Amino acid sequence: MPNVPDCKPEPTEKDDDLDDSHLDDIEEGAGCTEIWEHLAEKRNE
């Protein structure tokens, strides 16, 4: 297996400015489908 660097992105100043409150109700470890469904439900409200 080839050497693959560790992917551990560091938070940036831009990350602090992002409004991600629309993701507050999503459980830790949720997958793409759960996130998509959550956003679709919020859009319909």
TAUR-V508151 format. One record per residue. RES is the residue in one small letter. PHI is phi in degrees with one decimal (* if undefined). Layout:
res = <RES/RES>
phi = <PHI/PHI>
//
This chain:
res = <m/p/n/v/p/d/c/k/p/e/p/t/e/k/d/d/d/l/d/d/s/h/l/d/d/i/e/e/g/a/g/c/t/e/i/w/e/h/l/a/e/k/r/n/e>
phi = <*/-70.2/-69.1/-118.7/-66.4/-66.9/-101.3/-132.6/-63.9/-90.3/-60.7/-115.3/-60.6/-61.5/-60.8/-69.5/-88.3/-73.3/-94.9/-110.9/-63.3/-69.2/-106.1/-60.3/-85.0/-88.7/-70.4/-58.7/88.7/-63.8/-92.0/-57.8/-63.7/-63.7/-66.4/-61.5/-61.2/-61.2/-66.4/-65.9/-62.9/-63.9/-64.9/-73.9/-74.5>
//
